[in-house]
Amino acid sequence: MVERIVATEKALTLINELETKHGAIMFVQSAGCCDGSAPMCYRQGDFYIGSRDLLIGTVGNAPYYMHQSHYTYWQHTQLILDVVEGMGAAFSLESTEGIAFHIHSRVFSAEERAELPTL
């Protein structure tokens, strides 16, 4: 089955490191200000999930939520969570590490779209 979000090995390694350091984590791609379209990593429970935040999948053991308004634009693509060098989202757990989570994407094929469950 095709997944809406996957992670590179580099991202999975960082997720494991952050879980070791902080405990259970979660990702949010919100519709807010400040780095709202960037993947933000928080300790689970440190960010209020609203009624319009959709659980689109998990990366490692971490749930990944996306605000419905962003999902409208991204629903035809598979998100690929990666890590890049540099300062990322200011409130995200990895921001002090000199690296940042980053999203790449690819368009789903017609066959893959037919397999996706409705959110």
Secondary structure as GFF3:
##gff-version 3
##sequence-region A 1 119
A	DSSP	beta_strand	5	7	.	.	.	ID=ss1
A	DSSP	alpha_helix	9	22	.	.	.	ID=ss2
A	DSSP	beta_strand	25	29	.	.	.	ID=ss3
A	DSSP	beta_strand	40	43	.	.	.	ID=ss4
A	DSSP	beta_strand	53	59	.	.	.	ID=ss5
A	DSSP	beta_strand	62	67	.	.	.	ID=ss6
A	DSSP	alpha_helix	68	74	.	.	.	ID=ss7
A	DSSP	beta_strand	77	85	.	.	.	ID=ss8
A	DSSP	three_ten_helix	93	97	.	.	.	ID=ss9
A	DSSP	beta_strand	99	107	.	.	.	ID=ss10
A	DSSP	alpha_helix	110	115	.	.	.	ID=ss11
###
